Amino acid sequence: MNSVFHVEHRVEQSVLRILREGATQLGWHLPQEILDAFTLYFDELITWNKKVNLIGLQDSTAIVVQLFLDSLAYGKAVFSESRPVHLLDVGSGAGFPGLPLRLFCPDLRVTLVEPNRKKVAFLHSLIGKLNVMDVAVLQTRIEEMSEAKEHCGRYSVVTVKALKSDQVLPYLPPLLRQPGHVILSRVQSPQKVEMWGFEITDEITYTLPFGYGARRLLRVSKKSP
């Protein structure tokens, strides 16, 4: 039991160090309460992933860098507006990048969209343990959500991390406020964004800490009517 405790303690300290140092390299300062929340998030993710296929990554450092720190990097695009925003995270999976962004910015309202029932169950459980407010989880697809009147013009920013742009962009115009923006993680620029009522307005490049390579975010804005 004692050896297990020491192993868990070493893992926790390693996660904290990577979070703290990695965030600093990205230009963010993480107060202790955010570090504590991220550590709880990490622990729950690992525990659930043993039973439910939430993520493919297994290495602790890769999980922290490619999921948590990469999610924080989206803040470089999301928080470019001075006012708090309502963020829609499409294809959220285990909550990335929407939930880490909400933990980092308490003024942010977040809606996580994920069709997978088991991942939705994880998100509900995690949000309860984190005791975080202003986070909604919807078990649906963006195609269905796009046709629902209650979501019309509700969101100011949409994040898309794992899905292809042509799977998402055609369904977003009814959901976005004016002006509204979509943050895409892409190696290459998406094609034909104009035909869906968008234009590429900004490009943000950054390098993930600890040698995990360069990344690029595209800010795609809704055209005025």
C-alpha positions in Angstrom: 0.0 0.0 0.0 2.8 2.3 0.9 4.6 1.8 -2.4 1.4 2.4 -4.3 1.0 5.7 -2.4 4.5 6.8 -3.4 4.0 5.9 -7.0 0.7 7.8 -7.1 2.4 10.7 -5.4 5.3 10.8 -7.9 2.8 10.8 -10.8 0.8 13.6 -9.2 3.9 15.7 -8.7 5.0 15.0 -12.3 1.7 16.1 -13.6 1.7 19.3 -11.6 5.2 20.1 -12.8 4.4 19.5 -16.4 1.2 21.6 -16.1 2.9 24.5 -14.3 6.0 24.6 -16.5 4.2 23.9 -19.7 1.6 26.6 -19.1 4.4 29.1 -18.4 6.0 28.3 -21.7 2.7 29.0 -23.4 2.4 32.3 -21.7 -0.2 31.4 -19.0 0.0 31.4 -15.3 -2.0 28.7 -13.5 -3.0 29.5 -9.9 -3.1 26.6 -7.4 -6.8 26.1 -7.6 -6.6 25.6 -11.4 -3.7 23.2 -11.0 -5.8 21.3 -8.4 -8.8 21.1 -10.8 -6.6 19.9 -13.6 -5.0 17.3 -11.4 -8.5 16.0 -10.4 -9.5 16.0 -14.1 -6.4 14.0 -15.0 -7.0 11.5 -12.2 -10.6 11.0 -13.3 -9.6 10.7 -17.0 -7.1 7.9 -16.2 -9.6 6.1 -13.9 -12.4 6.2 -16.5 -10.1 5.4 -19.4 -9.3 2.0 -17.8 -13.0 1.0 -18.3 -14.2 3.3 -21.1 -12.3 4.2 -24.2 -12.1 8.0 -23.7 -8.6 8.7 -25.2 -5.9 6.7 -27.0 -3.0 8.3 -25.3 -1.4 6.3 -22.4 1.7 8.3 -21.5 1.1 10.8 -18.7 3.3 13.5 -20.2 1.6 13.1 -23.6 -1.8 13.4 -22.0 -1.0 16.6 -20.1 0.7 18.2 -23.1 -1.5 17.1 -26.0 -4.8 17.4 -24.2 -4.6 19.9 -21.3 -1.9 22.3 -22.4 -3.0 22.2 -26.1 -6.5 23.1 -24.8 -5.1 26.1 -23.0 -3.4 27.2 -26.2 -6.9 27.6 -27.7 -7.2 30.5 -25.3 -4.9 32.5 -27.5 -7.8 32.7 -30.0 -10.8 32.4 -27.7 -9.8 35.1 -25.3 -9.0 37.6 -28.0 -12.3 39.2 -27.3 -12.5 41.4 -24.2 -16.0 40.3 -23.1 -16.9 36.8 -21.7 -18.2 34.5 -24.4 -20.4 31.5 -24.8 -18.3 28.8 -26.2 -19.6 25.7 -28.1 -17.1 22.8 -28.2 -18.1 20.4 -31.0 -17.0 16.8 -30.8 -15.8 17.4 -27.3 -14.9 13.8 -26.5 -13.5 13.8 -22.9 -14.0 17.6 -22.7 -11.1 19.0 -24.7 -10.6 21.9 -25.3 -13.8 23.3 -23.8 -13.6 22.1 -20.2 -10.0 23.1 -19.5 -10.8 26.5 -21.0 -13.7 26.9 -18.7 -11.6 25.9 -15.7 -9.0 28.5 -16.7 -11.6 31.3 -17.3 -14.5 31.3 -14.8 -16.4 33.9 -16.8 -16.6 31.6 -19.8 -19.9 29.8 -20.5 -19.4 26.4 -22.2 -21.6 23.9 -24.0 -19.9 20.6 -24.8 -21.4 18.6 -27.7 -20.6 14.9 -27.8 -22.7 12.1 -29.3 -21.0 9.2 -27.5 -23.1 8.1 -24.5 -20.2 6.8 -22.4 -18.1 10.0 -23.0 -21.2 12.1 -22.0 -21.5 10.1 -18.8 -17.9 10.8 -18.0 -18.3 14.5 -18.6 -21.4 14.7 -16.3 -19.5 12.8 -13.6 -16.4 15.0 -13.9 -18.3 18.3 -13.9 -20.1 17.2 -10.8 -16.8 16.4 -9.0 -15.2 19.6 -10.2 -18.3 21.5 -9.0 -18.0 23.8 -12.0 -20.9 26.0 -13.1 -22.0 27.3 -16.5 -21.1 24.1 -18.3 -23.7 22.2 -20.3 -23.2 18.7 -21.9 -25.4 17.8 -24.9 -25.5 14.2 -26.2 -26.3 15.1 -29.8 -24.7 15.7 -33.2 -24.0 19.1 -34.7 -26.3 18.3 -37.6 -29.2 17.9 -35.3 -28.3 20.8 -33.1 -28.1 23.1 -36.1 -31.8 22.6 -36.7 -32.9 23.3 -33.1 -34.4 26.7 -32.6 -33.3 27.0 -29.0 -29.7 27.1 -30.2 -30.1 29.6 -32.9 -27.7 32.6 -32.6 -26.6 31.5 -29.1 -22.9 31.0 -29.4 -20.1 33.5 -30.0 -17.2 31.1 -30.4 -17.0 27.5 -31.6 -14.0 25.2 -31.0 -13.3 22.2 -33.2 -10.3 20.1 -32.3 -10.8 16.6 -33.6 -13.3 16.8 -36.5 -12.7 17.8 -40.1 -13.8 21.4 -40.9 -16.2 20.2 -43.7 -17.9 18.0 -41.2 -18.7 21.0 -39.0 -18.6 24.3 -40.8 -21.8 23.8 -42.9 -23.9 23.4 -39.7 -22.5 26.3 -37.7 -23.9 29.6 -39.3 -27.4 29.2 -37.6 -25.8 28.6 -34.2 -23.4 31.6 -34.2 -24.0 35.2 -33.1 -22.9 38.0 -35.4 -20.0 38.4 -35.3 -19.2 34.7 -34.6 -16.0 32.8 -34.8 -14.8 29.2 -35.2 -11.4 28.1 -33.9 -10.0 25.2 -36.0 -6.9 23.2 -35.3 -5.5 22.5 -38.8 -2.2 21.7 -40.6 -3.7 23.0 -43.9 -6.3 25.7 -44.5 -9.8 24.3 -44.9 -11.2 24.7 -48.4 -14.3 26.5 -49.5 -15.1 28.2 -46.2 -16.7 31.0 -48.2 -19.5 28.8 -49.5 -20.5 28.1 -45.9 -20.6 31.8 -45.0 -17.1 32.1 -43.4 -13.8 33.7 -44.0 -10.4 33.0 -42.5 -9.5 36.1 -40.4 -6.5 35.0 -38.3 -3.8 32.4 -37.9 -2.2 31.6 -34.6 0.9 29.5 -34.4 2.5 28.1 -31.2 4.8 25.3 -30.1 3.7 22.8 -27.5 6.2 22.4 -24.6 8.6 19.5 -24.0 9.2 18.9 -27.7 5.7 18.1 -28.8 6.0 20.2 -31.9 4.4 23.2 -33.7 0.7 23.7 -34.0 -1.6 26.1 -35.8 -5.0 27.5 -35.1 -7.2 29.1 -37.7 -9.8 31.7 -36.7 -12.7 31.5 -39.1 -15.3 34.3 -38.8 -18.9 34.4 -39.9 -19.5 36.9 -42.7 -21.9 39.7 -42.2 -25.2 39.2 -43.9 
